[in-house]
Amino acid sequence: MRESRQTQRILGEFLTRRTPATYTLLREKAEVVGSSQNFSKYLIDAISKQKRLFLEWDGYNFQEPRPAEAIRHDVSDDVLTPFGQKFRDLVKGRTFIDLPCGDPKASGEPRALAEAFGATRYIGVDKAVQPQIQTARIGEEQIPEFYINEDILTFLSQIEGVGKTVVYMSGLEFFQLSEVGRLELEAVLQKESTHRFAKRRLEADTAGAQYREACLAEMARILQPGDALIIGRATHGFNPEKYGFRLDEVVKFPPPSEDTVDHAMYIKE
Ligand SMILES: C[S@@+](CC[C@H](N)C(=O)[O-])C[C@H]1O[C@@H](n2cnc3c(N)ncnc32)[C@H](O)[C@@H]1O
């Protein structure tokens, strides 16, 4: 982990465990598909009845998420969905972990919301993020924000005693064999032998499934009863109910895909 001394000192308080050797292989083989697209912005729609709260802010710009201080006034009880009200209550007084956080400038909504609802600190983890620590000032309070350059599973495996926590995940889509069309296209583009391609893909698919299971096992270890795991958009194949989480609240996609789950909130039992 390439962190500054100050960050290392603070994180060193709870990143104390060793990563199991088996995770190294999963980390290398599990293949995440997708782009640098911002999926976490849809968290706003899940928590607020006002459509695209951020966009309604004067001067909103996609490169610069709205500051928590400004949001706070607009997430009053009457605009929150049932999901939003639970989100607000859960976030207050908890560490908020954003996996993967993406580029802070492009995917800052979870951080801003966590702060607006009174999280004690924000930790964004991404293997492509520039490590940094900064402080958000919310009224009288100072809230530390960390951006950590790390693999998600490695990060989770090192946590011990982080305290009450909410984990939010979005845009973490692993390769799945069901994506036949994409597979075929890639095979043609890469001019790879069918045998080699199929072998590589099967390995990636298996490792992806194992990676997800390992992440859930680590979250079940870290989160305390009453803590929450929130799975947002473009993050499939996770089944927290196998790991002692109860599905508490679901937000469906807007029409025409209203049968599909957009956000799911799980509570640790
Ligand atoms: C589509 S972006 C999603 C970012 C953000 N959550 C959002 O929805 O806006 C996917 C991100 O996952 C990160 N990523 C992929 N695999 C990862 C891993 N194993 N550990 C940490 N970050 C990973 C990539 O670097 C990329 O920034």
The ligand as a MOL file (V3000), in Angstrom:
LIG
                    3D

  0  0  0     0  0            999 V3000
M  V30 BEGIN CTAB
M  V30 COUNTS 27 29 0 0 0
M  V30 BEGIN ATOM
M  V30 1 C -16.8930 1.1240 -12.8890 0
M  V30 2 S -15.7300 1.7600 -11.6870 0 CHG=1
M  V30 3 C -16.8510 2.0250 -10.3330 0
M  V30 4 C -16.4020 3.1350 -9.3890 0
M  V30 5 C -17.4740 3.6290 -8.4050 0
M  V30 6 N -17.8480 2.6330 -7.4340 0
M  V30 7 C -18.7050 4.0880 -9.1490 0
M  V30 8 O -19.6750 3.3200 -9.2090 0
M  V30 9 O -18.6980 5.2020 -9.6610 0 CHG=-1
M  V30 10 C -14.8640 0.2810 -11.2770 0
M  V30 11 C -13.6240 0.5240 -10.4190 0
M  V30 12 O -13.2350 -0.7270 -9.8650 0
M  V30 13 C -11.8530 -0.6790 -9.6230 0
M  V30 14 N -11.4500 -2.0750 -9.3630 0
M  V30 15 C -11.6230 -3.1410 -10.1620 0
M  V30 16 N -11.2020 -4.2610 -9.5630 0
M  V30 17 C -10.7510 -3.9030 -8.3270 0
M  V30 18 C -10.1910 -4.6190 -7.2400 0
M  V30 19 N -10.0250 -5.9260 -7.2930 0
M  V30 20 N -9.8300 -3.9320 -6.1430 0
M  V30 21 C -9.9830 -2.5820 -6.1010 0
M  V30 22 N -10.5220 -1.8540 -7.0890 0
M  V30 23 C -10.8970 -2.5080 -8.1990 0
M  V30 24 C -11.3260 -0.0160 -10.8810 0
M  V30 25 O -10.0520 0.5490 -10.6800 0
M  V30 26 C -12.3970 1.0370 -11.1460 0
M  V30 27 O -12.0440 2.2890 -10.5980 0
M  V30 END ATOM
M  V30 BEGIN BOND
M  V30 1 1 1 2
M  V30 2 1 2 3
M  V30 3 1 2 10
M  V30 4 1 3 4
M  V30 5 1 4 5
M  V30 6 1 5 6
M  V30 7 1 5 7
M  V30 8 2 7 8
M  V30 9 1 7 9
M  V30 10 1 10 11
M  V30 11 1 11 12
M  V30 12 1 11 26
M  V30 13 1 12 13
M  V30 14 1 13 14
M  V30 15 1 13 24
M  V30 16 1 14 15
M  V30 17 1 14 23
M  V30 18 2 15 16
M  V30 19 1 16 17
M  V30 20 1 17 18
M  V30 21 2 17 23
M  V30 22 1 18 19
M  V30 23 2 18 20
M  V30 24 1 20 21
M  V30 25 2 21 22
M  V30 26 1 22 23
M  V30 27 1 24 25
M  V30 28 1 24 26
M  V30 29 1 26 27
M  V30 END BOND
M  V30 END CTAB
M  END
